[in-house]
Amino acid sequence: VQLQASGGGLVQPGGSLRLSCAASVNIYRIYAWDWSRQAPGKQRELVAEITGAGRTNYADAVKGRFTISGDNAKNTLYLQMNSLKPDDAAVYYCHFQTYNDYDVWEDYWGKGTLVTVSS
């Protein structure tokens, strides 16, 4: 299974982007999925997640501006980012946690998509 993240690019402060992360094959069960990001010289941080219970959680820095959503039928995860700030500039990574009928759990990561916020 490969995850392909897309939607990154250059945007001005205050602008919006929508990131997508699609799996290369149909995944039987996605338990949880999330977006994280890593800026140059900084540690990777969790931005938003959809938990196994279906709850959404956000990092304080993005609350009220970012919205995470997932389409199980399309095996695709989204991140709508509004009111972008220069501090949001980073490589964004998607992650899927899956399991199957045999209780085998696996984690998949996308290669990342670059978001640049600059005027």
GROMACS elastic network, one bead per residue, 0.5 to 0.9 nm:
[ bonds ]
;  ai    aj funct       b0    kb
    1    23     6  0.65583   500
    1    24     6  0.57883   500
    1    25     6  0.61378   500
    1    26     6  0.86180   500
    1    27     6  0.82765   500
    1   108     6  0.73132   500
    2    22     6  0.82084   500
    2    23     6  0.56787   500
    2    24     6  0.52157   500
    2    25     6  0.76598   500
    2   108     6  0.71962   500
    2   109     6  0.75936   500
    2   110     6  0.69441   500
    3    21     6  0.62022   500
    3    22     6  0.54971   500
    3    24     6  0.61908   500
    3    76     6  0.89679   500
    3    94     6  0.76087   500
    3    95     6  0.80436   500
    3    96     6  0.84546   500
    3   108     6  0.70396   500
    3   109     6  0.62436   500
    3   111     6  0.74262   500
    4    20     6  0.79545   500
    4    21     6  0.53021   500
    4    22     6  0.52934   500
    4    23     6  0.64280   500
    4    24     6  0.74324   500
    4    94     6  0.84861   500
    4   109     6  0.87864   500
    4   110     6  0.56017   500
    4   111     6  0.69855   500
    4   112     6  0.79242   500
    4   113     6  0.88607   500
    5     8     6  0.83737   500
    5    19     6  0.70543   500
    5    20     6  0.55671   500
    5    22     6  0.65832   500
    5    23     6  0.89823   500
    5    77     6  0.89250   500
    5    92     6  0.82410   500
    5    93     6  0.72246   500
    5    94     6  0.68597   500
    5   110     6  0.59412   500
    5   111     6  0.68884   500
    5   112     6  0.58729   500
    5   113     6  0.58401   500
    6     9     6  0.89813   500
    6    18     6  0.85783   500
    6    19     6  0.57117   500
    6    20     6  0.52982   500
    6    21     6  0.63503   500
    6    22     6  0.85496   500
    6   112     6  0.78781   500
    6   113     6  0.57921   500
    6   114     6  0.86508   500
    7    17     6  0.68623   500
    7    18     6  0.58104   500
    7    20     6  0.61042   500
    7    21     6  0.87842   500
    7   113     6  0.70903   500
    7   114     6  0.84847   500
    7   115     6  0.84384   500
    8    11     6  0.89349   500
    8    17     6  0.69923   500
    8    18     6  0.75791   500
    8    19     6  0.62810   500
    8    20     6  0.88636   500
    8    91     6  0.84701   500
    8    92     6  0.81535   500
    8   112     6  0.89490   500
    8   113     6  0.52953   500
    8   114     6  0.51431   500
    8   116     6  0.77747   500
    9    17     6  0.79722   500
    9   113     6  0.79885   500
    9   114     6  0.61405   500
    9   115     6  0.50226   500
    9   116     6  0.59595   500
    9   117     6  0.83462   500
   10   114     6  0.84299   500
   10   115     6  0.61977   500
   10   117     6  0.58627   500
   10   118     6  0.70995   500
   11    14     6  0.82276   500
   11    15     6  0.59291   500
   11    16     6  0.71398   500
   11    17     6  0.76292   500
   11    84     6  0.79603   500
   11   115     6  0.77878   500
   11   116     6  0.62547   500
   11   117     6  0.50170   500
   11   118     6  0.62960   500
   11   119     6  0.76405   500
   12    15     6  0.54548   500
   12    16     6  0.83986   500
   12    84     6  0.76144   500
   12    85     6  0.81564   500
   12    86     6  0.84395   500
   12   116     6  0.83122   500
   12   117     6  0.54070   500
   13    16     6  0.85740   500
   13    83     6  0.69159   500
   13    84     6  0.53496   500
   13    85     6  0.50913   500
   13    86     6  0.64156   500
   13   117     6  0.58241   500
   13   118     6  0.60619   500
   13   119     6  0.64872   500
   14    82     6  0.70020   500
   14    85     6  0.63744   500
   14   117     6  0.87864   500
   15    81     6  0.83275   500
   15    82     6  0.61415   500
   15    83     6  0.54071   500
   15    84     6  0.54687   500
   15    85     6  0.82456   500
   15   117     6  0.83821   500
   16    80     6  0.74954   500
   16    81     6  0.53908   500
   16    83     6  0.61639   500
   16    84     6  0.61782   500
   17    79     6  0.82013   500
   17    80     6  0.61828   500
   17    81     6  0.52386   500
   17    82     6  0.67127   500
   17    84     6  0.82202   500
   17   115     6  0.85692   500
   18    78     6  0.68868   500
   18    79     6  0.56020   500
   18    81     6  0.59383   500
   18    82     6  0.85325   500
   19    77     6  0.81444   500
   19    78     6  0.54632   500
   19    80     6  0.64048   500
   19    81     6  0.78597   500
   19    92     6  0.85879   500
   19   113     6  0.81583   500
   20    76     6  0.67291   500
   20    77     6  0.56639   500
   20    79     6  0.65537   500
   20    80     6  0.87992   500
   20    94     6  0.86263   500
   21    75     6  0.82967   500
   21    76     6  0.53738   500
   21    78     6  0.63366   500
   21    79     6  0.87623   500
   21    93     6  0.86720   500
   21    94     6  0.64108   500
   21    95     6  0.86726   500
   21   110     6  0.74133   500
   22    25     6  0.86959   500
   22    74     6  0.76113   500
   22    75     6  0.59242   500
   22    77     6  0.65131   500
   22    78     6  0.88308   500
   22   110     6  0.88273   500
   23    26     6  0.69534   500
   23    27     6  0.75471   500
   23    74     6  0.82775   500
   23    75     6  0.57040   500
   23    76     6  0.64510   500
   23    77     6  0.88613   500
   23    96     6  0.89515   500
   23   110     6  0.88692   500
   24    27     6  0.88238   500
   24    75     6  0.85481   500
   25    75     6  0.80473   500
   26    73     6  0.84226   500
   26    74     6  0.77795   500
   26    75     6  0.64887   500
   27    30     6  0.67032   500
   27    72     6  0.84569   500
   27    75     6  0.66069   500
   27    98     6  0.76202   500
   27    99     6  0.88997   500
   27   100     6  0.89727   500
   28    98     6  0.78937   500
   28    99     6  0.76848   500
   28   100     6  0.66976   500
   28   101     6  0.89385   500
   29    72     6  0.83356   500
   29    97     6  0.86677   500
   29    98     6  0.55969   500
   29    99     6  0.57218   500
   29   100     6  0.63079   500
   29   101     6  0.88958   500
   30    33     6  0.72972   500
   30    52     6  0.82793   500
   30    72     6  0.74111   500
   30    75     6  0.81402   500
   30    96     6  0.66159   500
   30    97     6  0.59310   500
   30    99     6  0.67400   500
   30   100     6  0.89692   500
   31    50     6  0.87421   500
   31    51     6  0.72231   500
   31    53     6  0.83308   500
   31    54     6  0.88005   500
   31    96     6  0.76263   500
   31    97     6  0.55489   500
   31    98     6  0.51874   500
   31    99     6  0.67951   500
   32    49     6  0.74513   500
   32    50     6  0.56304   500
   32    53     6  0.82360   500
   32    54     6  0.79004   500
   32    95     6  0.83635   500
   32    96     6  0.60981   500
   32    97     6  0.51888   500
   32    98     6  0.71152   500
   33    48     6  0.87685   500
   33    49     6  0.58270   500
   33    50     6  0.54709   500
   33    51     6  0.68133   500
   33    52     6  0.82934   500
   33    70     6  0.81479   500
   33    77     6  0.75223   500
   33    94     6  0.73835   500
   33    95     6  0.54306   500
   33    97     6  0.59732   500
   33    98     6  0.86793   500
   34    46     6  0.75877   500
   34    47     6  0.75828   500
   34    48     6  0.56416   500
   34    50     6  0.60845   500
   34    51     6  0.82247   500
   34    68     6  0.79979   500
   34    77     6  0.79601   500
   34    93     6  0.82809   500
   34    94     6  0.57623   500
   34    95     6  0.53039   500
   34    96     6  0.67587   500
   34    97     6  0.88140   500
   35    45     6  0.88477   500
   35    46     6  0.63181   500
   35    47     6  0.55704   500
   35    48     6  0.54029   500
   35    49     6  0.63210   500
   35    68     6  0.81885   500
   35    77     6  0.86906   500
   35    78     6  0.86922   500
   35    79     6  0.76043   500
   35    92     6  0.66686   500
   35    93     6  0.55388   500
   35    95     6  0.63577   500
   36    44     6  0.66179   500
   36    45     6  0.54050   500
   36    48     6  0.68972   500
   36    49     6  0.85814   500
   36    91     6  0.84160   500
   36    92     6  0.57234   500
   36    93     6  0.52297   500
   36    94     6  0.64787   500
   36    95     6  0.80162   500
   37    43     6  0.84643   500
   37    44     6  0.54112   500
   37    45     6  0.55066   500
   37    46     6  0.65544   500
   37    47     6  0.66439   500
   37    88     6  0.86371   500
   37    89     6  0.86986   500
   37    90     6  0.58591   500
   37    91     6  0.54059   500
   37    93     6  0.58410   500
   37    94     6  0.87013   500
   37   112     6  0.84274   500
   38    41     6  0.82738   500
   38    42     6  0.62784   500
   38    43     6  0.59812   500
   38    45     6  0.63854   500
   38    89     6  0.85373   500
   38    90     6  0.52372   500
   38    91     6  0.53493   500
   38    92     6  0.66179   500
   38    93     6  0.81753   500
   39    42     6  0.53645   500
   39    43     6  0.72795   500
   39    44     6  0.73052   500
   39    87     6  0.85194   500
   39    88     6  0.82047   500
   39    89     6  0.65369   500
   39    91     6  0.63351   500
   39    92     6  0.87997   500
   40    43     6  0.83302   500
   40    90     6  0.71194   500
   40    91     6  0.86151   500
   42    45     6  0.86351   500
   45    59     6  0.84954   500
   46    49     6  0.76827   500
   46    58     6  0.79479   500
   46    59     6  0.67152   500
   47    57     6  0.83338   500
   47    58     6  0.57777   500
   47    59     6  0.51162   500
   47    60     6  0.85441   500
   47    61     6  0.82285   500
   47    62     6  0.71308   500
   47    66     6  0.87183   500
   47    92     6  0.88624   500
   48    56     6  0.70790   500
   48    57     6  0.55311   500
   48    59     6  0.62496   500
   48    62     6  0.83400   500
   48    63     6  0.89708   500
   48    66     6  0.80901   500
   48    67     6  0.78633   500
   48    68     6  0.63884   500
   48    79     6  0.82769   500
   49    55     6  0.79328   500
   49    56     6  0.55155   500
   49    57     6  0.53411   500
   49    58     6  0.66529   500
   49    68     6  0.69326   500
   49    69     6  0.87290   500
   50    53     6  0.78957   500
   50    54     6  0.57197   500
   50    55     6  0.54499   500
   50    57     6  0.66482   500
   50    68     6  0.73901   500
   50    69     6  0.75503   500
   50    70     6  0.80171   500
   51    54     6  0.50857   500
   51    55     6  0.52436   500
   51    56     6  0.63814   500
   51    57     6  0.78792   500
   52    55     6  0.73854   500
   53    56     6  0.89695   500
   56    67     6  0.88097   500
   56    68     6  0.73038   500
   56    69     6  0.84428   500
   57    63     6  0.87232   500
   57    68     6  0.86884   500
   58    61     6  0.80766   500
   58    62     6  0.65551   500
   58    63     6  0.57652   500
   58    64     6  0.88601   500
   58    66     6  0.80176   500
   58    67     6  0.84162   500
   58    68     6  0.85569   500
   59    62     6  0.56503   500
   59    63     6  0.63057   500
   60    63     6  0.53222   500
   60    64     6  0.88720   500
   61    64     6  0.89207   500
   61    65     6  0.87657   500
   61    88     6  0.87941   500
   62    65     6  0.54393   500
   62    66     6  0.56526   500
   62    67     6  0.87811   500
   62    81     6  0.84901   500
   62    88     6  0.84836   500
   63    66     6  0.62279   500
   63    67     6  0.82579   500
   64    67     6  0.78033   500
   64    82     6  0.87351   500
   65    80     6  0.81875   500
   65    81     6  0.61100   500
   65    82     6  0.51251   500
   65    83     6  0.61375   500
   65    84     6  0.77481   500
   66    79     6  0.67170   500
   66    80     6  0.54682   500
   66    82     6  0.60338   500
   66    83     6  0.85024   500
   66    84     6  0.89371   500
   67    78     6  0.80822   500
   67    79     6  0.56381   500
   67    80     6  0.50409   500
   67    81     6  0.66154   500
   67    82     6  0.85422   500
   68    77     6  0.75489   500
   68    78     6  0.57254   500
   68    80     6  0.64181   500
   68    81     6  0.87768   500
   69    76     6  0.87287   500
   69    77     6  0.60248   500
   69    78     6  0.52406   500
   69    79     6  0.65158   500
   69    80     6  0.82587   500
   70    73     6  0.89809   500
   70    74     6  0.85585   500
   70    75     6  0.75704   500
   70    76     6  0.58731   500
   70    78     6  0.59560   500
   70    79     6  0.87500   500
   71    74     6  0.54304   500
   71    75     6  0.58473   500
   71    76     6  0.53041   500
   71    77     6  0.63202   500
   71    78     6  0.82087   500
   72    76     6  0.66029   500
   72    77     6  0.82793   500
   73    76     6  0.78918   500
   74    77     6  0.86717   500
   77    94     6  0.78016   500
   77    95     6  0.89837   500
   77    96     6  0.87888   500
   81    84     6  0.66167   500
   82    85     6  0.89436   500
   84    87     6  0.81660   500
   84    88     6  0.63845   500
   84    89     6  0.85108   500
   84   117     6  0.69348   500
   85    88     6  0.53765   500
   85    89     6  0.74827   500
   85   117     6  0.63226   500
   85   118     6  0.82283   500
   86    89     6  0.56304   500
   86   116     6  0.75502   500
   86   118     6  0.61900   500
   86   119     6  0.89978   500
   87    90     6  0.80766   500
   87   117     6  0.77897   500
   88   115     6  0.75770   500
   88   116     6  0.77708   500
   88   117     6  0.69429   500
   89    92     6  0.88436   500
   89   114     6  0.77089   500
   89   115     6  0.51887   500
   89   117     6  0.54266   500
   89   118     6  0.84793   500
   90   113     6  0.84014   500
   90   114     6  0.59998   500
   90   115     6  0.54499   500
   90   116     6  0.67367   500
   90   117     6  0.88429   500
   91   112     6  0.57399   500
   91   113     6  0.53811   500
   91   115     6  0.60343   500
   91   116     6  0.86084   500
   92   110     6  0.88991   500
   92   111     6  0.85679   500
   92   112     6  0.51262   500
   92   113     6  0.52532   500
   92   114     6  0.62279   500
   92   115     6  0.71586   500
   93   109     6  0.69786   500
   93   110     6  0.57086   500
   93   111     6  0.64438   500
   93   113     6  0.66984   500
   94   108     6  0.82722   500
   94   109     6  0.57718   500
   94   110     6  0.52366   500
   94   111     6  0.79401   500
   94   112     6  0.70247   500
   95   107     6  0.70287   500
   95   108     6  0.55777   500
   95   110     6  0.64319   500
   96   106     6  0.82068   500
   96   107     6  0.57696   500
   96   108     6  0.52234   500
   96   109     6  0.66420   500
   96   110     6  0.87728   500
   97   105     6  0.71229   500
   97   106     6  0.58323   500
   97   108     6  0.65554   500
   98   104     6  0.81089   500
   98   105     6  0.55623   500
   98   106     6  0.53047   500
   98   107     6  0.63756   500
   98   108     6  0.81504   500
   99   102     6  0.78748   500
   99   103     6  0.59008   500
   99   104     6  0.52659   500
   99   106     6  0.62976   500
   99   107     6  0.89452   500
  100   103     6  0.53669   500
  100   104     6  0.56091   500
  100   105     6  0.69711   500
  101   104     6  0.74373   500
  102   105     6  0.88309   500
  109   112     6  0.83938   500
  110   113     6  0.85449   500
